[in-house]
Amino acid sequence: MNNIFTVISWMMFIGLIAISYFWLRRAWLIGIKKDYSYVALKQGLPPENPQRYAVFSVAINLISGLVLVTVILLVSIIGLKYDAWTSISGTTIWMKIFSEFILSRHAHMKKKP
């Protein structure tokens, strides 16, 4: 049973590397390359004025990606305990998902006449 736990833990840890790369790349594309096709997506479409929400999207992706990179480094260098790194990374992942959802819904709101 201990071997299965170890394999699952390694899979979660390696998944953090992929997730952080994806989020940091998205922040770079939006912030540096000015590719607004990734900003506040709702059903795969950006809002009418994605430049307005680009700063918030960059901040969400950059902060989330840097937190996960920090967790990866702390686990690799000082051996952060399992409970600590899983709780930090889990909270970060969920908060990023909720933040992007809120941003996309706000960006796609229709103004009442």
Buried (B, 14 or more C-beta within 10 A) or exposed (E): EEEEEEEEEEEBBEEBEEBBEEBBEBBBBBBEEEBBEBBBBEEEEBBEEBEEBBEBBBBBBBBBBBBBBBBBEBBEEEEBEEEEBBEBBEEBBEBBEEBBEEBBEEBBEEEEE
